[in-house]
Amino acid sequence: MERRKFIQTGSVAIAGTLMSNSLLASGNKAQGGFEIAPDWKNPGTPLKHTWEGLGNIDQMRWMTRKDCLEHLELAYNELNMRHVRAVGIHHDDLFPIDIDPKDCMDVPEEDRIPRNNWQVIDYIFDSLADIGMHPMYTTAFTPSVMATTDQSVFRTKCNVSPPKSYKEWAEYIVATLEHFKYRYGKQRMDQWYYEVWNEPNLTAFYGGDQAEFFKLWKTTYDAIKSVDKDWPIGGPSTARAEWIDDFLKFSKKNDCKPEYIIAHCYNNDSEWAALSPFDGLQEDRTNKSPNFMPGVANGVEKLLEEHNFKGEVHWNEWGRSWFPFDEMRETANEAAFLVKSMAEVHDKATYYAYWCLNDIYNQAGYGAETFHGNYGLLNLQGLKKPSYFAFELLGKMGDTVVPHSGNNIDRVNNAFVSKSKNGFQTCLYSFDNEYEVGGSSQMKPVKVLLPEGASASNINIYEVSKSSNNIIEDWKKEGSPAYLKYGEKEEWRKKNKIVKSTQRINIETTNNQQWLNFGLETPGIAFIDIKKK
């Protein structure tokens, strides 16, 4: 969720299996092509698809829309998304505390007593259950009738002030969860996640200081646990992964320890503050480096080890940029950044929830154009951007990480390698830190060592580049129409499915080893899928 300058100023080191220490310092583009040599016979290490499972929608309100629910169902089927997070469950627009319409004829509005009303929220949660998804119950923000002040954020006027009565807040949380428990049952709700607030360390997002948030945490934690002690509660949900040390000290002292830690990180967070736990090269603490997120993920991992924290870790907002408008987000270079990041940090957390699933969003204004540099993996019409295909291809990775060596590789030109009982997978990525939107691409020769038994007949290659699996470039060739005509959406969707590369499979044998040779269009990614015969 973008959150700082326009409102109020206010991952992951490379795994040792990927490259030598001399390469860790490199952030420059590899010159020419590069070579990847996986150690296919190595037993490897377990690979959990931590980029799957949890996803984001901007605000809860959007899940009353048919198209948003369709996008969620698509992500459920294609990206293995099983939990969805959205703020604003207590926003006035969902009428969680509202007046009774039957009093409208004989009781003046100022005298009508508000009552709890979960009908709209029930509709949303029912819709998620119909898809097969579970919500993350995120308590932000405050219903206006309970708020201390009218301080709000976003164009949607989400109240961010603390509750004026913590007793009433706790009673409301308990009543809400008791209602859900009545409707959905304990067995289903045991599979939900529970989160207290969103980015309380940003003054635009929370009207209190750290001490006030800790009071809110303790109150909300106790309220949730009073309904069911088994439900997992997480925090502090801070931007840049701040406050975690203080948060864990407070929660231990006050008997409200979280079951899981939540943090957010965007690569350009470092432009605004460098307060994050960080374990990496000093030059990676600037927004000019593509490696800020790995340093933060490593720093958090180290901090949690110091606290002997054994619970889950959720990076439930992350991305290259938190800017609400960033055209780079809709290029193949973004796809390369996503694969690079997950190759580096996949083993540092339980979930990485990219921000966010779609462009249905109006924190800084509602986008008019078909593609307008917004956050989503999907645009308003549900068209899949290169970033969506990056996650779709990552979903094809196996369950075991395979170590590899290589020539002319570095932190931005490399590969993520895995295997499974059904075959072998190599996802190559080439991220260009100097790339400018609209710039030309280049073709790099790439060689990949093949496992025994591989042949042209059991190899498939998928590319995401400027010229392959890139709906934005197709849209630009059609004149970049701001609005699609009625009926055109389905035509665009038909050609918006990932297709295999048309490059000829070229295999050469050198010293009794087979190598796959092909051209990698950069910036971009290429996924090599080798099926076992």
Secondary structure as GFF3:
##gff-version 3
##sequence-region A 1 533
A	DSSP	alpha_helix	21	24	.	.	.	ID=ss1
A	DSSP	beta_strand	34	38	.	.	.	ID=ss2
A	DSSP	beta_strand	45	46	.	.	.	ID=ss3
A	DSSP	beta_strand	53	59	.	.	.	ID=ss4
A	DSSP	three_ten_helix	60	64	.	.	.	ID=ss5
A	DSSP	alpha_helix	66	78	.	.	.	ID=ss6
A	DSSP	beta_strand	81	87	.	.	.	ID=ss7
A	DSSP	three_ten_helix	92	94	.	.	.	ID=ss8
A	DSSP	beta_strand	97	98	.	.	.	ID=ss9
A	DSSP	three_ten_helix	101	103	.	.	.	ID=ss10
A	DSSP	three_ten_helix	109	111	.	.	.	ID=ss11
A	DSSP	beta_strand	115	116	.	.	.	ID=ss12
A	DSSP	alpha_helix	119	131	.	.	.	ID=ss13
A	DSSP	beta_strand	134	138	.	.	.	ID=ss14
A	DSSP	three_ten_helix	144	146	.	.	.	ID=ss15
A	DSSP	beta_strand	152	153	.	.	.	ID=ss16
A	DSSP	beta_strand	158	159	.	.	.	ID=ss17
A	DSSP	alpha_helix	166	189	.	.	.	ID=ss18
A	DSSP	beta_strand	193	195	.	.	.	ID=ss19
A	DSSP	alpha_helix	210	227	.	.	.	ID=ss20
A	DSSP	beta_strand	233	238	.	.	.	ID=ss21
A	DSSP	three_ten_helix	239	241	.	.	.	ID=ss22
A	DSSP	alpha_helix	244	253	.	.	.	ID=ss23
A	DSSP	beta_strand	260	266	.	.	.	ID=ss24
A	DSSP	three_ten_helix	267	271	.	.	.	ID=ss25
A	DSSP	three_ten_helix	282	285	.	.	.	ID=ss26
A	DSSP	alpha_helix	292	306	.	.	.	ID=ss27
A	DSSP	beta_strand	312	319	.	.	.	ID=ss28
A	DSSP	three_ten_helix	327	330	.	.	.	ID=ss29
A	DSSP	alpha_helix	332	345	.	.	.	ID=ss30
A	DSSP	three_ten_helix	346	348	.	.	.	ID=ss31
A	DSSP	beta_strand	351	354	.	.	.	ID=ss32
A	DSSP	alpha_helix	386	394	.	.	.	ID=ss33
A	DSSP	beta_strand	400	401	.	.	.	ID=ss34
A	DSSP	beta_strand	404	407	.	.	.	ID=ss35
A	DSSP	beta_strand	413	420	.	.	.	ID=ss36
A	DSSP	beta_strand	423	430	.	.	.	ID=ss37
A	DSSP	beta_strand	442	449	.	.	.	ID=ss38
A	DSSP	three_ten_helix	456	458	.	.	.	ID=ss39
A	DSSP	beta_strand	459	464	.	.	.	ID=ss40
A	DSSP	alpha_helix	471	477	.	.	.	ID=ss41
A	DSSP	alpha_helix	488	494	.	.	.	ID=ss42
A	DSSP	beta_strand	506	510	.	.	.	ID=ss43
A	DSSP	beta_strand	513	522	.	.	.	ID=ss44
A	DSSP	beta_strand	524	531	.	.	.	ID=ss45
###
